[in-house]
Amino acid sequence: MSPQNLTIIGLGLIGSSLAHASRENCPNIQITGYDASPDVRARASEIGLCRNIADTPETAVQNADLVILCVPVGAMAEVAAQLAEHLPKDCIVSDVGSCKQSVYKALQDSLSNVIIIPAHPVAGTEKSGPDAGFASLFKGRWCIITPPDNAPSKAIEILQSFWQGLGANVEIMDAQHHDMILAITSHLPHLIAYTIVGTANDLEEVTKSEVIKYSAGGFRDFTRIAASDPVMWRDIFLSNKDAVLEMLQRFSEDLTALQRAIRYDKGDELEALFARTREIRRSVIEEGQDDEAPDFGRKH
Ligand code: NAP
């Protein structure tokens, strides 16, 4: 059975992409959207994001059989508390948050008589807001579903086939394992990008205009990641604190080893590592997770 009435709370990049993708791939679904920001609601209506844009969170969910929360992870608890009294019994409440243990806890604290099944589409861009979304965002990307032990298998199947219908590949895993994997594949890379771009900005020996002028040397690739939404990423680091700190510790140790290799002219160590990392890039392309065009497909 597929959902008939989908409610999307939060109409930014992910929420608006979900609306576009659902319209395109699920012709019989009724979509209702809500966002806390009146400007975002007005813009969502203007661009025809979904059939109904509700004025309040309560009215947004009144007929829903699937509700997907697409707000920053730090706002999940507040949204769950707003919806708690108004959700139809037995409706499925899911989300797209980038951390899974903290979001489940936030939802569980307020919601009862509904089925909570957290999920995370591992897809995105550095843009935010209702104009940033597009229907193909989830195509060929992974959506990780982290059902709690008591989630009914029928509801998991409904959510799984919903995401598959949008073109995503679905993986089911434990929330703790999700948070550890994402700490290394997503959260740490963002932290490193934020650091490098911040450090370059603070340098006194090199001017800011020189940093920007010569950015094609590698720096500009970090600036894409470091342009990601500040609120969203603040919340991710605070919500997935333990896993991020654990990965950061390992990273610092590896960085120190590299520092030593450079200091003591251990060229073979450097070369061996760089050969291994080049293989990783090859695997990412072979798995269809990036384009093989050189320089990320930039026009030259
Ligand atoms: P976004 O573009 O900033 O959109 C979030 C929207 O939620 C904004 O319009 C925001 O309004 C609204 N909002 C905030 N608090 C709210 C509340 N209490 N009630 C209703 N609406 C509220 O962010 P996004 O990139 O779509 O991210 C949304 C979620 O997806 C996050 O949990 C993030 O971790 C997850 N995610 C993001 C990516 C990515 O690459 N961006 C990928 C996968 C998953 P205001 O702007 O007025 O605050």
Residues whose N, C-alpha, C, O or C-beta is under 5 A from the ligand:
A	BS01	NAP	G10 L11 G12 L13 I14 G15 Y34 D35 A36 S37 V40 C70 V71 P72 V73 A75 V79 V96 G97 S98 P121 A123 G124 T125 K127 S128 G129 D229 M232
